[in-house]
Every structure is written in C-alpha cells, then in structure tokens.
Amino acid sequence: MNPLPEPGDAALLELLYAVPVGLVQFDEDGRIALINSMAAQLLLPLSDGARLDNFYALLDGLLPSLRAQALTRQSPDGMVCDGLRIEIEADPPRRPQSQILTLAIKKISQGRLVATLKDISAQVRRERQLQRNEAWSHAIHPGTRGRALGGIDERGVVVDWDGEPTTGKGLGHGRDTVIGRPLALLYADGAITEERVLDRLREADLNGWSLDEGWLQRDDGSRYWGSVLLVPLRLHGADAEADADPVPGGDPAPVARYTLVIRDISDQRASLEAHRRESACDHLTGIANRRTFFDAAELELLRWRRAPRPLSLLMIDADRFKRINDRHGHAAGDAVLRHLAVLLSLTFRQVDVAARIGGEEFAVLLPSTALGPALGVAERLRQAVADAEVAVDGLPLRYTVSIGVATMDDTIEDIGDLLKRADKALYAAKAAGRNLVMGPL
Ligand SMILES: Nc1nc2c(ncn2[C@@H]2O[C@H](COP(=O)(O)OP(=O)(O)OP(=O)(O)O)[C@@H](O)[C@H]2O)c(=O)[nH]1
C-alpha cells in the first residue's frame, strides 16, 4: 500500500475518491485527515448521524481494542491488521440486511495510518448460500453408506431416532441404545464436548442450520467419519400449543427441537480431507496452519462471549532451535518440527486446535479446559518431547520445548490478548532456563 498523497495533489486525490475501495487516512488518535467517498458510504451506518471525523470513535462499538492494537501491535512492515471482518447488524427499514466489511490498517509513517475497507456482504451471502445448499444436498443424498434421521432436544439429548431409513443401511445404533443419550456420546472419544454440542445448537438457531464432520462411533466401538447436520424445528399450530402447555401433573415428554441428520461419509473422507488439507494445513508438518488457528480461535472467543466457560491456550516453542539448524542442518530442523507436530497430534483431543503458527512456534487452543488441566497436559507434552529421540541420518537427536499457558477471563478482549499472555509465560519459561512449563504471571 503506497502512502496517500498530500491533500494538495488534486489529480491523484480525484482518483482515490473514485476507487471502489474505501480509503481512510488518520493519525494516531484516529483523527481523519482524508476519507474517500466509498469509505464514507461504508462508515456512515456507524456514525449515528455524527460527523465522520474520528476513525476509532466510529468503530469503537464493534472493535473497542483497535486503538490499542494500532499503538502496540504492528508487524515489521507496519500492518496493524489485515482481513479483519466487521459485521454491521441489519437495521430495517434503513438497512434490511447485515453488512460485512473487511478492514486492513497499515501505518505508513509516524502519525499516519491508512485503512482500506471493502464491502464483502454479497460474497459472504453467496458463500453461506452455497454452504447451505451443500449441507442440504449432503444430508439428503442417498450415498452408499449409512444414514440416520433423528431429533434432539435443547439439551443436546437424542429424543428420536430412525437409524435404518429406506436405504436399509443404519449407523450401527439401535433406537434403544441411542434415545436418551447426549449427542456428544455418538462421537468417538474426545471428538466433541457436550458444551460444543450446545454451541452448535446456538449456531443452528442463529443461522438456520449447523453442519460439521468428525469421527463418530458405532455401538460396537468401531469408528466412522460422519457428517452431522442440525436444523432447528420451528413448532407451529398444535405442536407449539402442546409444547407450551405440558400435561398437568406428568413429566412432559421430551420434545425434539432440532432435526438431526447423520451420514456415514467415510468413503468421501479421503477426497474431502485432501481438499481441506490443501488450504487449512501447514505444508511442512501437516497440522493446522496459522490461518486455521486464528479462524478457530475467533470462533471459540465468540462462543466464549455467548456462554463463558473454561478456555485455555498453550504457546509451544522449540528450545535453541537455531542451534539445531546450525549444527545438524535445516533438514534436521525440519524433522524436529515434524516430530513435534506428531507429538502434538498424539497428545491433544480432536476438539483441541493444535497449529504451527510460526517457524518453530506452535499454539494449541483447549476448549472446555481450565488452567489446572491445561498446565497438566502441557507438562505431559514437555515430558514426552524431552524423553523422545528424533532419528536424523540414522543418529538420535534430542530436543526440548518451552511452553507458556494462559486461560481466558473477562479482562481478555480478543485472541491477541490471550496470545500475548501465553507468550509472556513462554518467555518467562525461556528466561528461567527452558524445557519448562509456565502459567500466567
Ligand atoms: N529447519 C527450520 N528452521 C526454521 C523454520 N522456521 C524457522 N526456523 C529457524 O528457527 C530458528 C529460531 O531461532 P530463534 O528465534 O533465535 O530461537 P531459538 O534458537 O529457538 O532460541 P530460543 O527460542 O531462545 O530457545 C531460526 O534460526 C529460524 O531460521 C523451518 O521451517 N525449518
């Protein structure tokens, strides 16, 4: 991004006013020096009739930590943020639909920052529609394997089950073993938590549906890769009345609030997985990449805001990694990183998000995990690394890691804050001699 021209440069200014991207130049206090017409149009819904004179004030309701972030967090090339999504809620009749913008901010010189804003509402709506279509075709496509249709209540408990529909291929669960069981127990061990099921119900309420994939388990203990679609049931007429007025004196029968469609998609997993890996995984180690981590972390934080519950983060950094590269070569360093990624995959649950977020730096987000258990699992990982040997050119190589642990609380505003805390603990572990786990300071 080049610096914006001084307000005297008439021809260039004219061009800037005409570009279909919002551009705003402002100073460190947010005072706007220049704003083109597209930016003015995009920011107007946030101004509440006031003048568009301070950039941070306009975004304060949606991004309260933006000012602090601009002061404290910039990448070496001056980027404060890139691709940050802003959702402006619908406000009928003036704005019948919500509006989604992306924001990038770059500091271009002392006291001069430039923001670019793009309206991606149409694109996001198209993507959501496509996902929705895909979800539905997924759910109803006959396929070659098992499929089950059921109902679950607002606690995430299965209250209805038809596991052997017309295809005659069930999912290895009988009605009697499934009804009354929490949906989480149909998944393989560690694949989902009961809290995550409740999150999905809330997401289904908000979006009209929720679809995900994961390892599920049959009654005989064998696993299959399944897609699980949840759709809220809108109760009408007699059903709604019956539900509002349960039988006097008796326990009301559990009511299905969501339709549940489970499909065994084991045969599609290989191609779906290859596609997912391409965009979501780190090429060297095969675990989640930085982008996947931040997407997952934003979602977890959103869930935390809707329903606070334990959430912890580990930052893991290989010790004296430069020395490993220098002594044994870059290929040995790469082998160590791949080895560490394997240990991460073995140590954490499927519901945890383990990712390589930098050169020799890894992060793991642990939903539904308080500080004590997070410290415990971090210590287990540290020990497993310290005990292991990596074979490099037939010779055993040992290495260690330092780990910083942080946990979510209501003073934390965004994922950046949580990472900063875990980072602080990590640096304390390094300073205290390495091969250590440190919690919040
Ligand atoms: N082999 C390999 N090395 C990498 C990769 N990414 C980053 N590095 C190296 O990782 C090293 C990190 O070194 P430093 O940040 O100085 O840290 P350190 O040597 O691990 O020291 P401490 O963190 O203080 O224990 C640098 O030499 C990078 O070149 C990679 O993908 N493969």
The ligand as a MOL file (V3000), in Angstrom:
LIG
                    3D

  0  0  0     0  0            999 V3000
M  V30 BEGIN CTAB
M  V30 COUNTS 32 34 0 0 0
M  V30 BEGIN ATOM
M  V30 1 N 14.6000 -26.0160 9.8970 0
M  V30 2 C 13.7530 -24.9870 10.0040 0
M  V30 3 N 14.1080 -23.9090 10.7340 0
M  V30 4 C 13.2520 -22.8890 10.8540 0
M  V30 5 C 11.9870 -22.9170 10.2310 0
M  V30 6 N 11.3430 -21.7570 10.5390 0
M  V30 7 C 12.1710 -21.0390 11.3350 0
M  V30 8 N 13.3300 -21.7100 11.5410 0
M  V30 9 C 14.5060 -21.3020 12.3080 0
M  V30 10 O 14.1800 -21.3000 13.6890 0
M  V30 11 C 15.1990 -20.5290 14.3530 0
M  V30 12 C 14.5700 -19.7920 15.5190 0
M  V30 13 O 15.5950 -19.2480 16.2500 0
M  V30 14 P 15.4030 -18.2230 17.4310 0
M  V30 15 O 14.1190 -17.4740 17.2580 0
M  V30 16 O 16.6770 -17.4420 17.5310 0
M  V30 17 O 15.1800 -19.0810 18.6930 0
M  V30 18 P 15.8990 -20.3640 19.2790 0
M  V30 19 O 17.2340 -20.6490 18.6530 0
M  V30 20 O 14.9100 -21.4740 19.1910 0
M  V30 21 O 16.1480 -19.9490 20.7620 0
M  V30 22 P 15.1110 -19.8830 21.9710 0
M  V30 23 O 13.7310 -19.7770 21.3680 0
M  V30 24 O 15.5110 -18.6660 22.7220 0
M  V30 25 O 15.2720 -21.1240 22.7660 0
M  V30 26 C 15.7960 -19.6060 13.2980 0
M  V30 27 O 17.1210 -19.9830 13.0760 0
M  V30 28 C 14.9590 -19.8860 12.0550 0
M  V30 29 O 15.7300 -19.8260 10.8740 0
M  V30 30 C 11.6490 -24.0580 9.4400 0
M  V30 31 O 10.5700 -24.1730 8.8520 0
M  V30 32 N 12.5520 -25.0740 9.3690 0
M  V30 END ATOM
M  V30 BEGIN BOND
M  V30 1 1 1 2
M  V30 2 2 2 3
M  V30 3 1 2 32
M  V30 4 1 3 4
M  V30 5 2 4 5
M  V30 6 1 4 8
M  V30 7 1 5 6
M  V30 8 1 5 30
M  V30 9 2 6 7
M  V30 10 1 7 8
M  V30 11 1 8 9
M  V30 12 1 9 10
M  V30 13 1 9 28
M  V30 14 1 10 11
M  V30 15 1 11 12
M  V30 16 1 11 26
M  V30 17 1 12 13
M  V30 18 1 13 14
M  V30 19 2 14 15
M  V30 20 1 14 16
M  V30 21 1 14 17
M  V30 22 1 17 18
M  V30 23 2 18 19
M  V30 24 1 18 20
M  V30 25 1 18 21
M  V30 26 1 21 22
M  V30 27 2 22 23
M  V30 28 1 22 24
M  V30 29 1 22 25
M  V30 30 1 26 27
M  V30 31 1 26 28
M  V30 32 1 28 29
M  V30 33 2 30 31
M  V30 34 1 30 32
M  V30 END BOND
M  V30 END CTAB
M  END
